[in-house]
Amino acid sequence: MLKDPPLLTVRRTFQRPPLALIAKLEGAQTGHIVDAMQGRAALDHRIKPVDLECAQFVGPALTCQTGADDNLAVLAALALAEPGDVIVAAADAFSATAVVGDNVTMMAKNKGIAAIVIDGMARDSYGIVPVGLPVFSRGITPNSCVRSGPGRVGLPIVCGGVAVQAGDLVLGDRDGVVVIPQGQLEGVAAHLDEIRRLEAETQKKVRSGMTHLPSIEELLNSDKVAYVD
């Protein structure tokens, strides 16, 4: 028989990205970040902002694992967080109860936290929206959870189908949330300007009347396409 685990297992110290590097990604679109990471990096599409008008954020992840129907680890992460952190909570995609509400959101705002991202549900949207803190969840339910544990803080998790480690950089906007592992951060930041330049060039052509990509027309006129009409 397994022994009962501790209520909380906590890693308090981990490396956060340099502030100057975080600043380079301020305001970046999640789609551009994904393009700089070979088309992948986003959490499950159902994890969206509670308030579309308050969705832009960037900051290092403070990870926590809550399990279903429990938010003890979220509350512990709140106490341990540093200003600018993003609380990223794995809740096993549990949808029957919420693990974050307006009180947690207000305390997070007071702490200087950049955002809350949960692979679970939120509640009290009428109270969350006026706080002005980005909160991302799978949805809204009035049901409340318990604070019983066990939970983990600062350790590797899987949130929304993506592996996240404490200190990874997390970005969000209206489209969703993306995660940049620390080891890839400098490369993504360096590639971002090129992604933005190419996107701007393509959109300029589209606004001028372009209807399709020249590369597709070239393909359609090549021997790599078999026509059956």
Secondary structure, 3 states (H helix, E strand, C coil): CCCCCCCEEECCCCCCCCHHHHHHCCCCCHHHHHHCCCCCCECCCCCEECCCCCCCEEEEEEEEECCCCECHHHHHHHHHCCCCCEEEEECCCCCCCEEECHHHHHHHHHHCCCEEEEECEECCHHHHHHHCCCEEECEECCCECECCCCEEECCCEEECCEEECCCCEEEEECCEEEEECHHHHHHHHHHHHHHHHHHHHHHHHHHCCCCCCHHHHHHHCCCCCCCCC
